[in-house]
Amino acid sequence: MNKSMSFNKDHYTVMANDIIKGKQISTLQQARFIRLMIAQIVKQDAELKTFTCRIQDFAKFFDIAPTNLYSEVEILCTELLKCQVHIGTGNPKRPWKKINWFGCAEYDGEGGLTLCLGEQMRPYVLELNKWFTQYQLKSIIGMKSVYGIRLYEILKCDDNKSRDTKNVFTYEIQKLREMLGCEDKFKQIGQFKERVIEKAISEINDNTDLFVLHDYIKTGRKVTAVQFELHLNRFINNKKDTY
């Protein structure tokens, strides 16, 4: 029996770190549906369940115009079924294991969606006891960039693992491009800085429990890495909940 999807900003998205640190290429709407679906899972679940929702409820939750979604929902369902995460294998000959996020994504033509995660996702979202990252949906509700969502997850993952009180993390540019799903976009470093890194950091600082400072690391005259320094976002953590 299908379950009705819950739209609760306080629910947690919980994913294995292998997924967080994998290669993800998705649009903003795809990323939202993925996180919303994962947030439906509760600790006691032993199997992946199928959920139904109304497209207008999804639009209201993320504060987007439902008319834009209605015209694109058939395409969205098709694209959700193609959307993959690539998980690192450690094998240089076959470096990636490719997994589809969704097992079903159907539109009934009258505003209703039926969704379920793909069966291969089971070990990465169910019965996780260690090596996972979690955060509340309210951290990403207000984000308008998929790169903001992804960079937040990556930083949150390493922040959870770190015992260093300073919490400074450095990522090579190519590795960041890989994890953020923009290896073939924004080839100029200026574009990458402005449209990916700077925008993502702005969204993280405006919406989440993290406040991020950053610096670009050069090898010679070329920017080769980005250093992120993480702090508790005191403004977000102390302000009244307005969601």
N, C-alpha and C positions, 0 to 999 in steps of 0.2 A: 504494500500500500504506500502510495506517495505521500510525502509530508509537505505541509505548507512551510515555505521558507520564512525564517524569522529575520526581521530587520531591526537589529539591536546594536547600537553603537558601542555598547560595553562588552560585546562578545569578542572572544580572542581568535585571531588567526594563528594557528600553530602548525609549523612546517619543519621538516627535517632540514638540518643545515646543508645537506647535500643539494637540496633544491634551492635554498637561498643563495648558495655559492655557484649554482649552475648557470648556464647560458639561457636567458629568457628573452624571446622576441615576441612582444605583444603590443596591442594598442591599449589606450587608457581604458576603454570600455571592457575589453577582454580581461585586463588585469583586475578590474573591479569585480567582475563576475567570478573570477577565480578565487579572490580573497573572500568574497561573500560566501561562496560555496564551502570553502574550507572552514569558515567560521561557524557553519551549521553543525560541524562534527563535535560531539561531546566525548569526554574521556572514556565513558563506558562503552562507546560504539565498538563493535567487533567487525562490522562490515560497512561498506559505503552505501548510503541511502540515496534515493531519488527524491528530488524536491520540485515543487511547483511554485510559481510566483506570478504576479501581475507586473507587466512592464512599467505601469505607472507607479507602482510601489518602489521599484528599483530606481526610477527617475527621481522620485521624491526624496529617497534616502540619500542620493548623491547630488541632489539639487541641480538636476539637468532637465532640459525641456523634453517632455515625453514625445512631442511631435517629431523631434529629430530621431528618436529611437524607433518609432513606429515605421518610418520609411526605410529603416535599415535593418530591422530585426531579422528578416530572413537571411540576409547576408551575414549578420552577426552570428546567428546559429551555425551557419556553414563554417565560418571562420573559427568559431570556438572549437569545433570538432577537429580542425587542422592545427590548432595552437599547441605547441610543444614546449617542454623544458628539456634541455640537454644537460645531463648529469655527468660530471667528470669521472672517468674510470681509472685514471692513473696509468693507463696503457698508451704509450705514444703512438702505437700503430692504429689503435681504435680509441681515441681519447674521449669520445662522448657516447653515452647511452641516451637514446632519444625516447621520450615518453609523452604521449598525448595527455593533456590535462583532463579532457572530457570524454566520457563514454557515450553520452547522449545529450543533445541540445535540440529541442523541438519547439516550434511555435505553432499554436493552434489557430492562428489567423484572427483571433478575437481578443488579443491582449494577454494571453496566457503562455507561460514558458514552462517546459519540463526539462530539468537538468540533472545530470549525475556525473560525478567524477569518473575518470577511467580506472579500470581495475588495477592497472599497473601503478597507480598512485597510492595504493593501499599501504605499502610499507613506509611511505614518506609522510603520511598524514594521520594514520591510525596507530593507537597504542604506543605512542612515543614516550619512552622513559628517559632518554638522554639524547644529546646532540640535536637539540631542536631550538627553534627561535619562536617566540610568541609576542604579540602585541595586540592592543585593542583596535577594533575597526575605526574608532573615532580618530585615530591618528592619521588615517589616510582618506577619510570622507571628504575633506576639503581640498585635497590635492587635485590639481588639474594637469599634472604631468606624470606619465608612467615612470619617468626617470626619478622623480621624487619618491615614488613608492619603492622602487627598486633600490635606490641608494640608501633609503632609510632602513630597509630590511638587511642590507649588507652590513651597514654600520651597527645595527642593533645586534646582529649575529656575533660580530667580533667583540662588541661591548660586553655581551653576556659571557663570553669565554675569557675575557681579560681579567687578570688580577692586578693589573697595573692601574693605580689610582689616577694616573695622568690620562690614560686612555687615548693614546695617539696611534693612529694606524696609517700606513702608507701603502698605496696600490699603484702598480705600474699602469700607465695609460692604456696599454693594449689589453691588460687584464680587466680594467674597468670597462672598456668598450665591450669586451666579451660578455661580462656579467650583465651589463646594462642593455645588451641587445642592439648596439649601434655600431658594430664593426664596419659597416658599409655606409654609415651616415656621418655627416659633419667631419669630413676628412681634414679640414683646416683646424688647427688647434684652437684658434680664436673662436670658431663656431662651436667646437666641442665644449670649451670653457663656458661660453655665454649661454648656449641653448640646452646644455645638459647639466654640467656641474653647478654653475651659478644658480640656475633656475631650481634645480633639485634641492640645493642647500637652503634657498629661500623658503621653499615649501616645507622642508623639514623644520626649520626654525619657527615658522608660523603656525605649525599644526601639531607638533609631536612633543614628546617628553625629552627629546634631545636638542641641545643647542650646539651647532657645529661651526667651528672655525677651520679654515683651510689655507693651504699654501701650495704653490706649484714648485716641484723639484726639477731642476735642470741638470742635464748632462751636457756640458759645454753650453751651447746656446739653445739647445732643444729641450722642450718640456717633456720629461719622460715619466713623471709620476705625480700623484697628488697626495698630500699629507692632510689627514683630517684629525682635528682635536675635538673630543667630545666632552660636553658638560651637561649637567642637569639643566633643563630648560625651566628656570624658576618662574618665568611669566606664565607658561602653559600650566605648570603644576600647581600654581597658586591661584589662578584665576577661576572665577565661577564658571561652572559648566553651562555653556550656552547652546549646546547641540539640541 
